[in-house]
Amino acid sequence: MTTKISGDNISAIANTGVNWNAVTVADGSTTVNASAGNGYILDTNTGVIEVFLPSSPTRGDTVILVDYAGTFATNNVIVNTGTTNLDSTTTRQYSLTTNDTIAEFVYIDSTKGWITRINTTTGTTPSGVFTDGIYDQDAAYINATGGTVATVDTDYKVHSFTGDGCFVVTAGQGSLAIVDYLVIAGGAGGGSADHGGGGGAGGYREAKTGNNGCYTASPLANPVGLQISPGTYPITVGSGGAGGAHNPGCGADGNRGAPGNNSIFSTITSGGGGGGGQQGSGIQPGLPGGSGGGGASGGACIPGGTGNTPPVSPPQGNPGGTGISNAPGYGAGGGGGAGAAGQNGTNTNGGNGGNGVTTSINGSPATRGGGGGGAALGPSGGVAGSGGSGGGANGSVGQGGNGNSNSGGGGGGSERQPSSPGGSGGSGLVIIRYKFQ
């Protein structure tokens, strides 16, 4: 049984000539910068105390720590060794977790670092009284499940979610628990009846921190990733919006493409793409979204919807192009893409969708987030932006193309052929990357 600390206990362990400091009482954020040749009496009755050992020790330097109130098990003393080993072990922090502890630290050399004596028993490895610290975000590798998991570049895990799920973290702390991510929302549907605008791409948000390997990210990548800790992180993967229904007799919005749906990972939300504008029972502009929908073609120049809605930095998308009213082509605007705005329609062609962007976050390059092409009476509809697939239709082909699944691509606008809806937007995607060893 461990006895309470007394003067005899201290003298039994302390070196001759040690300078004993006054009692240090925890106030909830107490730290002690220890000096060689000093003893510290620590009262953790009301909170944790963190002790920083000397940063540039020399052989024989000694520090002694004493549990004043017998409360180290309730509120630990955190021993921070900085970059110096403790008993030949490189972990930065340790916790004193046994009541009534007297701990002596003697510096030997750069290999052994500080060696320890706990009460009257020589310490050999950080075990028993010493346990790995988690105070002050001590670093620990991530361990997690969820989605489709792959190992890339030897030391990195990638979790890909093509539908809703959960990213479940069972370990991870500090500087080693920062993840890179790609969050793409669902693309929007293209408009319809008579010359529909292309659907906007789903919002595209990416982070590449430099902590998680060497790969080429998109130009939109944020250098700040997400700090995570053990817990469950629900993942939402947005579905694509339906194309306009081509119902000339319905209300003003009956033929506009439906917006895409948001994708969410923790605090990161990417906005669904904006629906492509309609022309028929009512002429409507493209809708705002992660990237904006293209404007329809009709009796006037019809604007596209704004992109980067809601606004974030770096921006998650671009605006849709404007539809033109001029014969003979009556070109509708293309939907905005992650990498570029949708093109305006012309008097011969529909506007092309804005291009997507390319990332290798999951180990191989892929382009996603292209806008849908705008429709035209002739001779051709706009083509989809790269990473989208949903091309617009022309006078001889009624229905707009669909955006690719898990690309966030916008759907193409449709032309006046009977029963020819706009193309549907592609669903979104969430990818999470981190170092696991």
Secondary structure by P-SEA (a helix, b strand, c coil): ccccccaaaaaaccccccccccbbbbcccccccccccbbbbbbcccbbbbbbccccccccbbbbbbbcccccccbbbbbbcccccccccccccccccccbbbbbbbbccccccbbbbcccccccccccccccccccccbbbbbbcccbbbbccccbbbbbbcccccccccccccccccccbbbbcbbbbbbcccbbbbbbccbbbbbbcccccccccccccccbbbbbcbbbbbbbbbbbbbccccccccccccccbbbbbbbbcccbbbbcbbbbbbccccccccccccbbbbbbbcccbbbbbbccccccccccbbbbbbbbcccccbbbbbbbcccccbbbbccccccccbbbbccccccbbbbcbbbbbbbbcccccbbbcccccbbbbcccccbbbbccccccbbbbbbccccccccbbbbbcbbbbbbbcc
